[in-house]
Amino acid sequence: MSVVLSLALLAATAAPKVLVLPLEPVGDVGAAGWISEAFADLLPRDLARLGVSAVTRVDRLAAHDAMDIPVVMLSRATSIRMAEALGVSRIVSGTFERRGSDLTVSVRWLDVERGTLSPPFNSSASFDHAATLIHGLAWDIALAGPWKPPGTRDAFLASMRTLPFPAFEAYGMGLAAAKASHRKDHLRRAIERHPAYDEAHLALAQEQIDAREYAAAYDTLAVVGASSPLARDALFLQGVALLEMARYDEAGALHARLAESEASAGVLSNQGLAALRAREKGRGSELLRQAVDKAPGVTDVAFNLGWALLLDGDAEAAVFWLRGVTRQAPRDVLAHVVLSWALRQAGHTDEAAEEWRGVAMTGAPDGLTETPDLSRRLGRVMRAERPMLIERSDVELAVAHVGRADALLKANDTDGALRELTRAAYLDPYSARAHELLARAHLQRGEKERALGELQMSLWCRDDAAVRLQLARLLADLGRSAEARAEAEKVLKGDPGNEAARALLKSPGPGL
């Protein structure tokens, strides 16, 4: 099964291509150890400015946590394992050395697929020009790869902000400190030394959110100006703080504004959660359906949709989504709790009792009991806009099975198609296309009730007017005219000009 980053993880729209590891110190670097983390934070930002998709430092640390890899200097084998899980093609690693007032950095990139190392990129500068040294290395690395940045090295370096070294030093120390209180102290010092240091504002706000200091985080982020490259990141985290402070109307409005320019998975999920907690009937699940389309396979988003459907009264749909969550994240105790509630609400009392027995063995979180409590705030606030999967192999393999099944159905090999589709649905239970094709296969075998169930599951995965029309026609064919009309009316609600739905409403007829 896929290992999923169930915590919030930022990722570029395309799969990341470069993983930057902290530098390894050479000899005794004393208090300069912070350079290691500063490099691993600044270099991915610089590469992104040059058009190179790179894993951010925040993503890398979250991947450590998700994969149970200690945050220490990684061996080559472990770094390759992480890179493969993140879909990375190159790993940048290296060393740094301090001699008096001079800093020397030597890095290489490793081609993950070929296992080959690049020649070293060496650079030296006075220690108080460390940021400029890193900017230059970013250009050199990008130029040596397949990305070919535009412009010239000099123009790129001239475009970079000039940071006071004491602010950069305090920021790096804030990233490297072991204790949260020390990290916050250093980051505040960085802001004092350079009030326009937006990266420090974001890092401090992240620490404050982790410490549940939501009002403080909101105020910290308010300083980031609208013209800043990090303005959207700051607004998103302000939305997180508003949600956690139970200011749902403001949170919903802020995320709605963000969605106008880009409706990312994290924005849609948090907007849906705000609507859910503001008791906007049906609106939360509608937004969360869009979110899961943007981030298929991410368990936190799927959990939110399952919870929303349960609150909407659609217990069977909630069971469908929550079963997938517990399969992908079997140690997610809260998901098992909510699944047991959904099973109970759907009338599956024996299954609900069995599910709860598993919960009881590990202990229910937050004092939750076997009796459903739908007044609880159980949805998960996304801390990043683009949650991403680690190891997408299951979903990608499911797509391959679906493609083969489609060809087999066209060749009238129903049994072969069913074998492919059963495997696809196991690997990716949220594949709307797999369930739609399963319905078609069952219909070819005359199994109308099973086809009905698969069409319903396809719609639970993704609302699609064409699939809903198939469902309406099948209901009519089974003599369930009232249900057929209800499905046709749903199609017309979203598409008033749909002639097929209008015809079905006038006279629901037999067959597909």
N, C-alpha and C positions, 0 to 999 in steps of 0.2 A: 504493500500500500504506500501511497505518497505520504511523505512527511510534509505537513503543511505549517506554514508560519501562521499560527492562529492569533498571534499578537500582531499589532499594527506594524506594517513594514512599508517603507517608501521604496518605490522602484521607478525606473524610467519607463516610459510608455513602451519602448522596445526592450527586449531582454538585455540585461547588463552585459557588457563585453569585457570589462576590466575590473579586477578585484585588487585593491591596493591594501597591502598589509603594513602594519607598523614597522618602522626601521629597527634593526637590531643594533644596539650600541656596541662600539669597539673600544675595549679598554674601559677605564674609569671615567665616565662622563659627568659624574657628580650630579648637581642639581639640574643639569641640562637634559635629563631623561625625558622631559616633556616634549622635546622635538619629535620623538617617535610618534606620539599620538597626533601632534599638530600636523605632521607630514601626512598621516593616514586620513586626516580630515580635510586638509587643504588641497591635496593633489587631486582627489576625485572631483572636487568643485571646479578646479582649473580645467581638468579634462572635459568636464561637461560643457564648459564655456567654449571649448575648442571643438565641440560636436562629437566627443567620444563618450558613449554611454558607460558609466562607471557606477559600481556599487558604493553608496554613501557609507560613511563611517557608522551612522545609526543603523543602517541595514546590516552591515557586517556584524555589529555587536548583537543584534537581534538574532541573526543566523547562528552565532555561537550558542546562544541560549536555546534556540529551537532544536539544534542538533546535538545538544549536550556536550559541546566542545569547550573546554576551559579557555578563558580569555588570557592566553599566554602566547609566547612566540610559537608559531605552528611549524611542525615538520613539513617537509615537502609533500609527503603522502597525504597529510591531513589538509593542507591548503588545497591540494588538487581535489580532494573529496568535497570540500566546501565549494570550490569553483564549479565543479560538475553539477552539484546540487543547485547552484544559483544560475546555471546556464551561462557561465563565464568562459570566454575564449582565452583570456590572458591574465596572468597574475603578475603584479608588480611588487617586488620585494627588494630589500637591500640593507645597507648598513650606514651608520653615521659615526663620525669621530670628531671629538673636540680637542683641539690643541691650542691652549691659550685663548686668544680671541678669534681663532679661526674654526670654521665648520667645514667638514668634508663629507659629502654624501655620495654613495655609489649604489646604483640600483640597476636591476635587470628585469626584463619581463620574460615570463615563461609561457610558451605556447602550450596550452593544456592538451590539445589534441595530439600534437606531434611530440610533446615532451622535450622540445628544444629551448635553449636559453639564448637570449639576445646578447650581443656584446654589452659590456657595462656602460652605463651613462654616469660619468663622473662630473662632479661639480664642487667647487670650493668658493667660499665667500667669508667675509667677517661674520661673526656670530649674530650681530645685530641686523644683518641683511638676510636672515634665514628665509623669510617669506619670499623675497625676490629670487633666492636660489631655487625654491620649490616651484615658483612660477616658470622659471626657465626650464627646469626638468620636465614640467608638464608639456611644454612646447616640444622639447626634444623627443619625448616618448611618443607623442601624437604624430610627429613628423616621421618617425621611424616605423610606424605601424601602417595599416592600410587606410587610415582615416584622412590624411592629408589636410591639415587645417588651412583655412583661408588666410591671406595676408602674409605678414612677415613676423619674425620673432620679435624684432624691435617694436613693431606696432602693438603686438600682443602685450608685451611687458609694459609699454607706455599706457595701455588701457587699464591696467590693474591699479586698484586703490593703493595709496601709500599709507600703511598702518604704522603708528608709533610703535617701536619695538617693545616698550614696556607693556602696551596693551596686548600685543601678540603673545608675549611671554606669559602674561597672566591668563590669557585664553587657553594656551597650551597646557599650563599647569592645571587649569580647571578641567580640561579633558582627561588629564592623566591622574588626577588625585583619586585615591582609593575610597575615601569617605565622602558621602553626599554633602555633608556640611562644608567640607573643605572645597569641594567642587564649586558649590554656590559662592563661597567667599571669594575664590579666585576669579570666577566669572563676573561677580559684582565689581571687583577691582579692575578687570579689563574694561568694563563699561565706564567706570569712573575715569579711566585714563583715555578713553576714546568713546564718548557718548553715542556716536553714530555707528558703533560696531554691531551691526545687525546680527551677525553670526553668534556673537556673545549673548545678545538678547534672546535669540531662539534657544540656544543651549541652556541658558538659565531658566527660561520658561519650561523647557522639557523637564529639568530637575524639579521645578516647583510643581508641575503637574504630577510627576511621580510621587512627590511628597504630599499630594492632595492639597496643595496651597493654590487653589484654583483662582481666587480673586487676585492674588499676587501675580500669578502667571498672566492673567488677562491684562493687568496693568503693565507688566514688563513688555508684553508684545505690542501694546498700544503705541510705543515709541517708534516702531518700525514704520517708516513713511510709505505712502502709496507708490512712490517712484522707485523704491528699493527692489532689486531682483528677488529679494526674499519676502516681498509684501504678501504674496499669496500664501506662502508657508505660515507667515505670522497670522493671517486671517483665519486659516484653517485651524490652527492651534487655539486661537481665541474662541472659535466655535466649539472646540472640545471643552474648553474651560466653562463656557456658558451652559453646555449640556450637563456637565458635572455639578454646576451650581443650580440646576433645576430652572434655569431661565430659558424655557423651551421655545417660546415664541421668538425671542431674540436669536436663539441658536438656529431655529428653522429659517428665519429670514436671512441670516448671514450665509448659511450653506446654500440657500436658494440663489443668492447673489453670485456665489462662487460657481454654481452649476450653470449660470447663464453663459459663462465663458468656457467652462470645461466641466462636464458632468462626470467626474471621476468616481470610481467605486467608493472611496472613502467619503467623499462629499455626499453622494446619494444615500449611503448607509446612515450617516449621521443625520442627514435631513429627514430620512424616514424614521429614525429613532426619535427625533424631536417631535414629529407629527404623531407618532405613537404615544409618546408621553403627554402630549397636549390633548390627547383623546380625539384626534381627527380620524373618525371611523373610515377605514379602508385606505386612507392616504398613505399611512406608513407602509403597508404591505405593497402598495403600488410602487413606491419609490425603492423599496428593498428588492423587488423583483428586477428592477433596472440595475440595481447594484450588483446582484449576483450574475447578471449577464456580463457586466464589466470585469468581474473577478470570479470566474468559475472555479469551483473547488476550494475556495478560501472558507474555512469552517466558521470563522466569526461572522462573516456576512450571511452565510447560510443559516447559522443559528438565529440571527436577528430576524430573518424572514420566517423561520419556523415559529418563533415566539410571536411575531406579528400576526401570523395566520391563526394561531391559537387564540389570541385576543380578539380576532375578527369573528371567531366562532367556526372557523373551517378546520375542525380538528383532524380530519383525514389528511388534508394537505399538510398540516403541521407535522403529522406523524411521518409523512413521506420525507420532508426536508430534515427532520431531526434524526431519523434513522440514518440518513447519509452522513450527518455530522458525527454520530457516535461510531459509525464504521470507520470514518477517516481519522477520528481522534478518540479512540476507545477510552483514554484516561480522562476525558472531559466529563467530570462527574455532574456538573450543572446541566450539560446537555442530556445526560441520562435521566436526571430529575424531571426536566421539562418534557422529555419524551414519554416518561411514565404518566405525566399529567395529560398529555395529548391522547395517549392510548385510552386513558380512563374517560376523558371527555368524548372520545369517539365510540365508546361502548365496548372496547376490547379489555374487559376487566382482568381476565386471566393474564394477558400479555403485560398489562400495566403492573400487576402484582409481581410478575416475574422480573420485570425491569427494575422495580423498586427493591427487590431482594438484592440485586447487584449493587444498588446505591447504598443500601444499609450495610453492606460488607465493608465499604470504604468510608462511610459516614457522609451524611448529607451536608452540603455547605450552607452557611448562614442561617442555620436553624430551620431550614425548609423541611416540610413534612410530606407524607404520602398524599395528603389532601391538597388538591390544586389551589394555589393562591395567586390568582391573576392580577392582584393589586401590586405585586412586587415589580421593581424596576430591574428586570433581568437582561435587557438588551445590552449589547457590548458596544461601547463607544470606540470608534476607530481612531487611532492616534496618527494615522497617515493616510494620504490620499490614494495611494496605489498599492494595496496589499498584494503580495505576490506569493506564489507557490514555490516551495523548494521541491525539486524532483517532480517534474510534470509528466513523467513517463507514463503513468496510468491513464491520464486524460488523453495524451497523444496516442497511446495504443488503442484506446477506445475509439478515437476518430478513425483509425485504420480499420478496425472491425466494422464500423458503420459503413465505411466506403465499400468494403467487400460485400457486406450484406445488401446494400443498394443494388450492386451489380447482379447478385444472385437472385434478388427478387425480380429484376427485369428479365432474367433468364428463366423465371418460373421455378427456381430451385428453392422452394419455401423452407424445406427442412434445413438446408445449408444456411439460409439466411437467418433462421431462428437460432442456430448455434452461434453464429457470429454476433447477433444482436443480444443474446443472453449474456455473452461474455462482455460486450460493450457496456451493457447496463450495470453489470457487476463492477467493472472498472471505473465507470463514471455514471453514477445513478442519476445525475442531473442533466444528462444529455437529452434534450427535447427531441432531437432528430432520431435518436435510438428508440425512444418510446413510440414515436409516430410510425416508424418503420415496423416495430413490433406489432402495432395495431394492424398495419396493412398485411403483415404475414399471418396473423391470427384470422383475419377476415378471409384470406385466401384458403384457409383451412376450415372456414365456417364457424370459427369460435368467436361469436359476436360479443359475448359478455367479457371475454378476456381482452378483445380489441377495445371495448368500451373503457376498461380500466387503464389500458395503455394510453389511450387518447387523453384521459383525464390527467394521467401523470405527465404527459407531454405538456399539457397546459399549466400544470403546477410548476414545471420547469421554466416555461416561457409562454406568455400569452400571445397566441397567434391566431388571427382571424380565420385563416384557411383551415387550421386544425380544429378550431371551434365549430366551423361549418361541418367538417367531417363528423364531429361528435353529435351535432344537431341532427344530421341526416341519419346517423346510426340509431339515435334515440327514437326518431320517427319510425324507422324500419322495425324497431322492437315494440312499437305501439305505445311508446311513452311520449305522447304528443305534447303534453304540458311542459315537460322538461326540454323537449326539442325547441318549442317556441321560446322558452326562457333563454336558451343558448343563442338562438337567432337574434333575440332582442339585445343580448350582450354585444354581438357583432355589430349591430346597427348603432349601438351607443357610441362605439368608437369610430364607425364608418357609416354614417347615415345614408350614403349613396350605394351601399352594397346591394346589388340587385338579387344576388343569390339568396341572401338572408331574407329579403322582402318576399321573394317567391316562396320560401320555406314557411314564412309566417302566414301567408295566404292559404297554403295547403300543404302541410308537412307530408311529404311523400315517402315511399319506401326506398331503401337502398342507398348505397354510396355511388 
